[in-house]
Amino acid sequence: MQVSPSLLSADFANLERDIRMLNRSEADMIHLDVMDGVFVPNISFGFPVIKAVAKHSKKPLDVHLMIVNPQNYISQTRDCGAAIMNVHQEACVHLDRTIQAIKAAGMKAAVTLNPSTPVIMLEDVIQELDMVLLMSVNPGFGGQKFISRATEKVKKLREMISASGSKALIEVDGGVNLETGRLLADAGADILVAGSYVFSAPSPEKAISSLKDL
């Protein structure tokens, strides 16, 4: 199991300290949620913060754009040091074009689905993707309760990936802890995004290790 701790739950007054902790940890990447207050009902941080994180991080940056018109920010995302650019299917009118542009910019291409969006929406692009992120909460806020039907969604996506020959990894974000992480691992998830579970733990490094062992 790969783990991508969500920086949204970090201590922003001590961000460098928390990044150093993630560098020491078994985390595979760092998940950064960019929110614009339009696509989702919240505002988080933008490119200056991502660039600052990249300066100190030894882990690949998994940048999740919860914004309208993400295709307008491909070069900026790359220039900030992102390894993976993650856009919402619901925000992209021309999804295939956006995927190709992300890959042409030298990043891995990922697409996110909201809880109400069926996995069939990705059938025609699944072979082009490096990763699919399934939201197991409604995006926009940290600390929400896990939506249990996400496990069935993971199973359906795993079947689609296998049938198509795609090499896309399945990432899940929202309400992840040891209990829900086990359910997602059993369903076929490859990567778990965890925010509150990691950064609220007495030992965030041990919390990351516990998820790695699922």
TORKOL-4160 file (C-alpha; in steps of 0.2 Angstrom, whole numbers, padded with zeros to 4 digits, m for minus):
214
<pt num="1" X="0000" Y="0000" Z="0000"/>
<pt num="2" X="0006" Y="0017" Z="m0004"/>
<pt num="3" X="0002" Y="0032" Z="0007"/>
<pt num="4" X="0000" Y="0050" Z="0002"/>
<pt num="5" X="m0002" Y="0061" Z="0017"/>
<pt num="6" X="m0013" Y="0077" Z="0014"/>
<pt num="7" X="m0004" Y="0093" Z="0018"/>
<pt num="8" X="m0021" Y="0101" Z="0021"/>
<pt num="9" X="m0021" Y="0094" Z="0039"/>
<pt num="10" X="m0003" Y="0100" Z="0042"/>
<pt num="11" X="0002" Y="0114" Z="0054"/>
<pt num="12" X="0004" Y="0129" Z="0042"/>
<pt num="13" X="0013" Y="0139" Z="0055"/>
<pt num="14" X="0026" Y="0125" Z="0055"/>
<pt num="15" X="0025" Y="0118" Z="0037"/>
<pt num="16" X="0044" Y="0115" Z="0035"/>
<pt num="17" X="0044" Y="0105" Z="0051"/>
<pt num="18" X="0030" Y="0094" Z="0045"/>
<pt num="19" X="0038" Y="0092" Z="0028"/>
<pt num="20" X="0054" Y="0086" Z="0036"/>
<pt num="21" X="0044" Y="0074" Z="0046"/>
<pt num="22" X="0036" Y="0067" Z="0030"/>
<pt num="23" X="0053" Y="0066" Z="0022"/>
<pt num="24" X="0059" Y="0055" Z="0036"/>
<pt num="25" X="0043" Y="0044" Z="0036"/>
<pt num="26" X="0038" Y="0030" Z="0024"/>
<pt num="27" X="0026" Y="0041" Z="0015"/>
<pt num="28" X="0027" Y="0038" Z="m0004"/>
<pt num="29" X="0021" Y="0056" Z="m0009"/>
<pt num="30" X="0013" Y="0071" Z="m0003"/>
<pt num="31" X="m0004" Y="0076" Z="m0007"/>
<pt num="32" X="m0008" Y="0094" Z="m0010"/>
<pt num="33" X="m0026" Y="0100" Z="m0011"/>
<pt num="34" X="m0029" Y="0116" Z="m0021"/>
<pt num="35" X="m0046" Y="0124" Z="m0018"/>
<pt num="36" X="m0053" Y="0139" Z="m0027"/>
<pt num="37" X="m0070" Y="0142" Z="m0017"/>
<pt num="38" X="m0079" Y="0140" Z="m0034"/>
<pt num="39" X="m0078" Y="0122" Z="m0039"/>
<pt num="40" X="m0078" Y="0117" Z="m0020"/>
<pt num="41" X="m0085" Y="0128" Z="m0006"/>
<pt num="42" X="m0068" Y="0132" Z="0002"/>
<pt num="43" X="m0051" Y="0140" Z="m0002"/>
<pt num="44" X="m0035" Y="0132" Z="0003"/>
<pt num="45" X="m0018" Y="0137" Z="m0005"/>
<pt num="46" X="m0010" Y="0140" Z="m0022"/>
<pt num="47" X="0006" Y="0140" Z="m0032"/>
<pt num="48" X="0017" Y="0149" Z="m0020"/>
<pt num="49" X="0014" Y="0137" Z="m0006"/>
<pt num="50" X="0017" Y="0122" Z="m0018"/>
<pt num="51" X="0033" Y="0129" Z="m0024"/>
<pt num="52" X="0039" Y="0132" Z="m0006"/>
<pt num="53" X="0034" Y="0114" Z="m0002"/>
<pt num="54" X="0043" Y="0107" Z="m0017"/>
<pt num="55" X="0059" Y="0116" Z="m0011"/>
<pt num="56" X="0060" Y="0106" Z="0005"/>
<pt num="57" X="0051" Y="0090" Z="0000"/>
<pt num="58" X="0061" Y="0074" Z="m0004"/>
<pt num="59" X="0044" Y="0065" Z="m0009"/>
<pt num="60" X="0035" Y="0067" Z="m0026"/>
<pt num="61" X="0021" Y="0080" Z="m0025"/>
<pt num="62" X="0003" Y="0074" Z="m0029"/>
<pt num="63" X="m0006" Y="0090" Z="m0033"/>
<pt num="64" X="m0025" Y="0089" Z="m0033"/>
<pt num="65" X="m0033" Y="0104" Z="m0041"/>
<pt num="66" X="m0051" Y="0106" Z="m0035"/>
<pt num="67" X="m0054" Y="0121" Z="m0046"/>
<pt num="68" X="m0063" Y="0126" Z="m0062"/>
<pt num="69" X="m0054" Y="0126" Z="m0078"/>
<pt num="70" X="m0038" Y="0116" Z="m0072"/>
<pt num="71" X="m0032" Y="0115" Z="m0090"/>
<pt num="72" X="m0027" Y="0133" Z="m0089"/>
<pt num="73" X="m0014" Y="0130" Z="m0075"/>
<pt num="74" X="m0004" Y="0115" Z="m0082"/>
<pt num="75" X="0012" Y="0124" Z="m0085"/>
<pt num="76" X="0011" Y="0133" Z="m0068"/>
<pt num="77" X="0008" Y="0116" Z="m0059"/>
<pt num="78" X="0023" Y="0109" Z="m0068"/>
<pt num="79" X="0034" Y="0124" Z="m0064"/>
<pt num="80" X="0030" Y="0122" Z="m0045"/>
<pt num="81" X="0037" Y="0105" Z="m0045"/>
<pt num="82" X="0022" Y="0093" Z="m0046"/>
<pt num="83" X="0025" Y="0075" Z="m0051"/>
<pt num="84" X="0007" Y="0071" Z="m0053"/>
<pt num="85" X="m0007" Y="0083" Z="m0059"/>
<pt num="86" X="m0024" Y="0078" Z="m0053"/>
<pt num="87" X="m0039" Y="0086" Z="m0061"/>
<pt num="88" X="m0058" Y="0083" Z="m0058"/>
<pt num="89" X="m0068" Y="0075" Z="m0072"/>
<pt num="90" X="m0082" Y="0086" Z="m0067"/>
<pt num="91" X="m0072" Y="0102" Z="m0071"/>
<pt num="92" X="m0065" Y="0097" Z="m0088"/>
<pt num="93" X="m0076" Y="0099" Z="m0103"/>
<pt num="94" X="m0062" Y="0092" Z="m0114"/>
<pt num="95" X="m0055" Y="0079" Z="m0103"/>
<pt num="96" X="m0044" Y="0069" Z="m0115"/>
<pt num="97" X="m0036" Y="0085" Z="m0121"/>
<pt num="98" X="m0032" Y="0090" Z="m0104"/>
<pt num="99" X="m0024" Y="0073" Z="m0100"/>
<pt num="100" X="m0013" Y="0074" Z="m0115"/>
<pt num="101" X="m0008" Y="0091" Z="m0111"/>
<pt num="102" X="m0003" Y="0086" Z="m0093"/>
<pt num="103" X="0008" Y="0071" Z="m0100"/>
<pt num="104" X="0016" Y="0083" Z="m0113"/>
<pt num="105" X="0021" Y="0094" Z="m0099"/>
<pt num="106" X="0031" Y="0080" Z="m0091"/>
<pt num="107" X="0019" Y="0076" Z="m0077"/>
<pt num="108" X="0009" Y="0060" Z="m0073"/>
<pt num="109" X="m0009" Y="0062" Z="m0077"/>
<pt num="110" X="m0023" Y="0059" Z="m0064"/>
<pt num="111" X="m0042" Y="0061" Z="m0064"/>
<pt num="112" X="m0053" Y="0063" Z="m0049"/>
<pt num="113" X="m0071" Y="0058" Z="m0047"/>
<pt num="114" X="m0083" Y="0065" Z="m0034"/>
<pt num="115" X="m0093" Y="0053" Z="m0024"/>
<pt num="116" X="m0109" Y="0055" Z="m0036"/>
<pt num="117" X="m0099" Y="0052" Z="m0052"/>
<pt num="118" X="m0099" Y="0034" Z="m0058"/>
<pt num="119" X="m0082" Y="0026" Z="m0064"/>
<pt num="120" X="m0090" Y="0023" Z="m0081"/>
<pt num="121" X="m0086" Y="0041" Z="m0085"/>
<pt num="122" X="m0068" Y="0037" Z="m0087"/>
<pt num="123" X="m0070" Y="0022" Z="m0098"/>
<pt num="124" X="m0064" Y="0030" Z="m0114"/>
<pt num="125" X="m0049" Y="0038" Z="m0106"/>
<pt num="126" X="m0044" Y="0025" Z="m0093"/>
<pt num="127" X="m0029" Y="0018" Z="m0104"/>
<pt num="128" X="m0022" Y="0036" Z="m0104"/>
<pt num="129" X="m0021" Y="0038" Z="m0085"/>
<pt num="130" X="m0008" Y="0035" Z="m0073"/>
<pt num="131" X="m0019" Y="0037" Z="m0058"/>
<pt num="132" X="m0038" Y="0039" Z="m0054"/>
<pt num="133" X="m0043" Y="0047" Z="m0037"/>
<pt num="134" X="m0059" Y="0042" Z="m0030"/>
<pt num="135" X="m0066" Y="0054" Z="m0017"/>
<pt num="136" X="m0074" Y="0045" Z="m0002"/>
<pt num="137" X="m0080" Y="0062" Z="0005"/>
<pt num="138" X="m0087" Y="0077" Z="m0004"/>
<pt num="139" X="m0073" Y="0088" Z="m0008"/>
<pt num="140" X="m0069" Y="0104" Z="0000"/>
<pt num="141" X="m0066" Y="0101" Z="0019"/>
<pt num="142" X="m0055" Y="0089" Z="0029"/>
<pt num="143" X="m0061" Y="0078" Z="0043"/>
<pt num="144" X="m0077" Y="0072" Z="0035"/>
<pt num="145" X="m0085" Y="0055" Z="0038"/>
<pt num="146" X="m0080" Y="0041" Z="0025"/>
<pt num="147" X="m0094" Y="0037" Z="0012"/>
<pt num="148" X="m0095" Y="0018" Z="0013"/>
<pt num="149" X="m0101" Y="0015" Z="m0004"/>
<pt num="150" X="m0083" Y="0020" Z="m0010"/>
<pt num="151" X="m0077" Y="0002" Z="m0007"/>
<pt num="152" X="m0089" Y="m0004" Z="m0021"/>
<pt num="153" X="m0083" Y="0010" Z="m0032"/>
<pt num="154" X="m0065" Y="0005" Z="m0030"/>
<pt num="155" X="m0070" Y="m0013" Z="m0035"/>
<pt num="156" X="m0079" Y="m0007" Z="m0051"/>
<pt num="157" X="m0064" Y="0004" Z="m0055"/>
<pt num="158" X="m0052" Y="m0011" Z="m0052"/>
<pt num="159" X="m0063" Y="m0021" Z="m0064"/>
<pt num="160" X="m0062" Y="m0008" Z="m0077"/>
<pt num="161" X="m0044" Y="m0006" Z="m0076"/>
<pt num="162" X="m0041" Y="m0024" Z="m0077"/>
<pt num="163" X="m0052" Y="m0026" Z="m0092"/>
<pt num="164" X="m0044" Y="m0012" Z="m0102"/>
<pt num="165" X="m0026" Y="m0016" Z="m0098"/>
<pt num="166" X="m0023" Y="0001" Z="m0090"/>
<pt num="167" X="m0009" Y="0003" Z="m0078"/>
<pt num="168" X="m0018" Y="0017" Z="m0069"/>
<pt num="169" X="m0017" Y="0016" Z="m0050"/>
<pt num="170" X="m0032" Y="0018" Z="m0039"/>
<pt num="171" X="m0030" Y="0032" Z="m0025"/>
<pt num="172" X="m0044" Y="0036" Z="m0012"/>
<pt num="173" X="m0046" Y="0052" Z="m0002"/>
<pt num="174" X="m0058" Y="0055" Z="0012"/>
<pt num="175" X="m0060" Y="0048" Z="0030"/>
<pt num="176" X="m0046" Y="0036" Z="0028"/>
<pt num="177" X="m0040" Y="0028" Z="0044"/>
<pt num="178" X="m0035" Y="0010" Z="0049"/>
<pt num="179" X="m0053" Y="0003" Z="0048"/>
<pt num="180" X="m0058" Y="0012" Z="0032"/>
<pt num="181" X="m0040" Y="0009" Z="0025"/>
<pt num="182" X="m0042" Y="m0010" Z="0027"/>
<pt num="183" X="m0059" Y="m0010" Z="0018"/>
<pt num="184" X="m0051" Y="0000" Z="0003"/>
<pt num="185" X="m0036" Y="m0011" Z="0003"/>
<pt num="186" X="m0047" Y="m0026" Z="0002"/>
<pt num="187" X="m0057" Y="m0018" Z="m0012"/>
<pt num="188" X="m0041" Y="m0015" Z="m0023"/>
<pt num="189" X="m0035" Y="0002" Z="m0019"/>
<pt num="190" X="m0016" Y="0006" Z="m0022"/>
<pt num="191" X="m0014" Y="0023" Z="m0013"/>
<pt num="192" X="m0022" Y="0030" Z="0002"/>
<pt num="193" X="m0023" Y="0049" Z="0005"/>
<pt num="194" X="m0024" Y="0053" Z="0024"/>
<pt num="195" X="m0024" Y="0070" Z="0032"/>
<pt num="196" X="m0032" Y="0070" Z="0049"/>
<pt num="197" X="m0028" Y="0052" Z="0053"/>
<pt num="198" X="m0009" Y="0056" Z="0050"/>
<pt num="199" X="m0007" Y="0074" Z="0057"/>
<pt num="200" X="m0018" Y="0072" Z="0072"/>
<pt num="201" X="m0009" Y="0056" Z="0078"/>
<pt num="202" X="0003" Y="0056" Z="0093"/>
<pt num="203" X="0016" Y="0050" Z="0081"/>
<pt num="204" X="0012" Y="0054" Z="0062"/>
<pt num="205" X="0026" Y="0043" Z="0056"/>
<pt num="206" X="0019" Y="0028" Z="0065"/>
<pt num="207" X="0002" Y="0032" Z="0058"/>
<pt num="208" X="0009" Y="0032" Z="0041"/>
<pt num="209" X="0018" Y="0016" Z="0044"/>
<pt num="210" X="0002" Y="0008" Z="0050"/>
<pt num="211" X="m0007" Y="0012" Z="0034"/>
<pt num="212" X="0008" Y="0006" Z="0024"/>
<pt num="213" X="0006" Y="m0011" Z="0032"/>
<pt num="214" X="m0012" Y="m0013" Z="0026"/>
